[in-house]
Amino acid sequence: MSDTPVQTSATVLTVRQVQDYHAMTLVAPAIAERFRPGQFVAVAVGGEHTARLVRRCFGVHQVQSDYGGTVEVVFADTEPGTGWLAGRRSRDQLDLLGPLGRPFRLPRDPVSCLLAAGGPGGAAVFALADTLLRRGCQVHFVLAGPTARQVFGSRMAQRIGDSATVVTEDGSLGEKGAMRDVLPRVVQETGADVVYACGPTGLLRSVTQIAGEFGLPSQVSVEEFLQRTGACGIGACMTCMLPIHGEDGVTRMVRACADGPVLRGDRVRWGDLGTIPFDALGAPRVLSVTEGGSK
């Protein structure tokens, strides 16, 4: 099996509404057999004759062996491109590229794993959960969202996880609050050894901070940031850059698609996303200007 991504014409099997999101299952055997949890796919939108040239990047919810290999993605209808995708029907063809990006690093031994997720991007933790469970790990879920309709997979988490905690901002499902309100307690109750997270950037930042306070390693998928900033999915366009500080203390700009989407949470400079920090390697230097002219 090669790690090289493939571009293929994938057949739409189903598109179904799941709460406030859409779950699309695509027949794509070549991508399914290469996929590792945490990787994503890039979908062309708008059909053959369209001005929408930018692919949409989605984490993979699950792969199945049906029909030779299927890939399922979950997304929200938030703009014309995702609106077009939501309108696809069975047997439609989509141009699909994948699997792309770096996957989650898996523990060598069976350990207690805490999976934190929110929004449609949080669907990607379930492919990870399946792999961790097959390796004998304990899997504990914490799912968060503004409302019950914006929490994906709560029933599945309760069915397959060793524990599942749900928190919503309005209290319509599970506990009332946010991820940061319940995560410290769940870390202690589960004896977590590692924390994985998928979802909105704010959630990832909270998860990383709390994991750090407990001395736990965190791996986060910055798929939502990639969706907002990325254009190609393969590292060519350089639009999804974000700052990472390395073990040597030097900040470098990396690509969310090719160098991610899975990154060490404690390496991301969350407060500087969308910028090039002045102290980043290769950052533009501001020229000193005096009354007599520039130096």
N, C-alpha and C positions, 0 to 999 in steps of 0.2 A: 504493500500500500504506500503510495507516494504522498508526501506532504504538500505537493504542488497544487494550488487551487485550480479549479477548472471552470470554464464558461460553458454553460449548457442551456438548452431550451427546456425549461421545466414545465411539466403539465400540472395545472391546478386541479387538485383532487376535491378539496372543499374549502369554502370560506364561511366561517360561522361567527355569529356575534356571541361574545363572552363578556357579560357585564358591559362596561363602557368600551370594550376593545374588540378587535377582530383577530381571529385565529385562522391563519391560512396554511393549509397543508399542500405541499408540492411534491410531485414525484420527481426525484433527482438522485438516482442511485450513485452516480460518481461522487457527488458531494456528500451524501449520507455516509458512504464508506470511509471517507477521509476525515470526517468531523471529529473534533475533540471538544469537550465542554469549555465554553468561554469564547470560542470562535464565533464569527458572524458571517452573514451572507449579504451581498449587495445586489439589489434588484433594480432593473431598468423599468421606468414607469412611463406611461403615456402612449405606448404602442409604437409602431414603426414610424408614423408620421407625426412627430411631436416636437415641440420646442423645449420639452423638459428633459434636459440632457444629464442631469445629476442623478446618479443612482441613490436609492434609499438603503441605508444599512440597518440590519436588524440582527440582534442576537437570536440564537436558535433555542426554541423551547424544548424540542425533543426530536429525535430521529427514530424511525421505525423501519423494520425490515419489509413491511408491506409493499407490494408492487415493485419489488426489487430494491427499495430504499426511498423513504420519504423524509422530508424536512418540514418542520412546522415552525412558523414565526408568529409572534403576537405583536400587534401594533395598534396605535390610536389613530383615528381619522382626524388629523389636525390641519391638513393643508391639501392643495390640489393633487399632489402626487400620491399621498396615502389615501385620499378620497377615491382616486382612480383605482388603486389596488383593492380597496374595499368593495368596489363594484365588479370585480372579476367573478367569473362563474366556472363551474366544473368543466374541464377539458380546454380551457383557455391556456395559451402558452405564454410563459414569461422568460425573459432573458435573465439568467441567474448566474452569479459569480461567487465562488466560495470553495471550501471554507477559508475564511480570511482571518488574519491576526493571530496573536499569541493566545494559547489556551490557559486555563487555570493550572497551576502546579499542584499535583496531587501528593498527599502525604504517603511516605513509604510504609508506615505501619498504621494499623487501625487506631484512630484517635477520635475524639469528640469534636465534631465540626458544627459550627454555627453558621447558618445561611440566612443572611438578611436581605430582604428584597422589597421593592416598591415599584408601582407603576407597571406599564407593559413590559419594560425592559427587565423587570424582576422575573419574568417567565423563564429567563435563561438559567436560573438556579436549579431548575428541575432536571435538566440534563446533567448538571453537575451532581445533584443528589443521587441520581440513578447510579452513576459511576462510583461515588463514595460508598453507597450501600453495598455494591457488589464487592468492594474491597474490605468489607467488614467494619466500616466506620459507623459511629453513631451520627445521626443527622438530626439537627434541631433547627426548626424554621422560626424566623420572626418576619412577619409580613406586615407592611404598613401602607396606608393610603389616606387621602382626605375623607373618602366615604367608602361604604361597603362595595359599591359598584366599581371602585377603582383599586380594589385589592384583587389581584389575580391569583388563583390557585389555592385558596384557603382550604377547600375540601380535600384536594389532592395532598396538601401538606399534612393534614390531619391523618390521612390514610397511610402515607408512606413514611412519615417522619417519626422519630422517637419522641418528639414533642413538637407542638406548633403553637406559637403565640401570634395573635392578630391584634393590631392596634389601628384605630382610625381617629382622625382629628375630630369628627363629629360624634363618635361613639356609636355609630350605626352598626358596627360589627366588632366583636371582641372588646378590648379595653379602649377607653377614651384617652387620646394623647398622641404622641409622636414616637418615632423609633428611639430617640434619645431618652425617652421617659421609661422605657421598658427594657432596653438592651442590657444595662448594667445588672439588673436583677437576673435576667435570663443567662447571662454569662456565668454568674455565680451558681445558679441552680443546676446548670447543665455541666459544669466543670469543663467548659470549652477549651480546646487546645489551639484552635485556629478559627479565624472568622473570614468568611467569604461574603461578598456583597455585590448586588446588581441593582441598578435603579437610578433615580434622579441624583444629580450631583450633590445637592444638599444632604441627602440621605447618606451618600458615600462619605462625605466629610464627617458627619456625626459618627458613623460606624468606625471610621479610622481613628478618630479621637478617643472613643471609648475603648476600642481594642488596645490602643497605646497605653491608656491608663491602667489596664489590667496586664500589660506586658505581653499581649498576644500578637502574633503576626496577622496581618490582614491582606487579603487579595481582593481587589475591586475591579469591576468591569466598567470602564468609562464610556459605555455604549451610548448613553444619552448625550454626552458631550460630542461624541462622534456623529450622532444623528444631526445635531444642530450645526456642526461646523464642517463635516467631511463632504467631499464631492466625488471622490473616485473609489475609495475603499482599499487602494493598493499602495498608498504611500507616495504617489507621484505628484499630487496637486499641492501638498504642503499646507492645506487650509486647516487641518485639525491638530496643529501643534499645541503642546502644553508643557509647562515647566516641571522638571523632575530634578531633585537634588540627589546626587550619587553618594556612595560611601566615602568618596574623597572630599565631600563637602562642596563640590562644584555643581552648579545648576546648569542643566542642559535642556534644550528644547527637543522633545520627541514627538513622534506622530502617534496619535491615538489609534490609528488603524493598523499600521505596520509594526510599531513597537508595543502596542497594546492589542486589543482593548483592555486586557487584564494587566494590571500594574500593582506593585506593592503600594498599599494605601499610605504608608508612612513616608513614601518618597515623593508623593504628589504635593506640589505647592498649591493647595486648594484656594488660598486667598488670591492667587495670581493667575487663575485660569482666564484665558482670553487676552492675556498680555504677554509681552516679552520682558521679564524682570531686568532691571538695569544691570544686575550682577550676573546674568546668564552668560555662559560661554558664547562668544560671538555676537552678543547684543550690540546694537548701534550705540555709539558713544555720542553724547550731546557735546557739541562744540562750545567752548567757553567764548563768550562775546564780551568785549570791552568797548568803551566809548571810542577807542581808536580803531576798532575793527575786530575781526575774528582772528584768533590765534591758530 
